[in-house]
Amino acid sequence: MNPVESETRGKNMIHARFSLSEAKPPIPREEIILTEFAAGQGVLVDLNTKQYYMLNETALLVWHALARQIPASDVVAEMTSIYDVAPERAEVCIQQLVADLRISGLVG
């Protein structure tokens, strides 16, 4: 399941890539509000478009890392220390998520 799902007229999932070699991670836009739930999930709300996006546990980890401007390589290391996932797979998942966030206009 894709960690980011847009809730507008149904669930839309977007797939794209971004490079982990970028000097600076993208920054969450200030009009995007995060609400976290006890189950390790969250919701992003774009106050401009009124769209909301569901985040699973790993997407929430990446969102927090982007907000703190943590390099993607450190996020991969954190993800592999928490979850049973190979670094290569974690990197691909992070790339897809950040690309999805960019395409959705949630980060700049």
NORVENKA-V499302 format. One record per run of one state. SS is the DSSP state (H for helix, E for strand, C for the rest). FROM is the first residue (numbers start at 1). LEN is the number of residues. If there is no record, write none. Layout:
# NORVENKA-V499302
SS:FROM:LEN
SS:FROM:LEN
This chain:
# NORVENKA-V499302
C:1:3
E:4:4
C:8:3
E:11:2
C:13:15
E:28:1
C:29:3
E:32:5
C:37:5
E:42:5
C:47:5
E:52:4
C:56:1
H:57:11
C:68:4
H:72:11
C:83:4
H:87:17
C:104:3
E:107:1
C:108:1
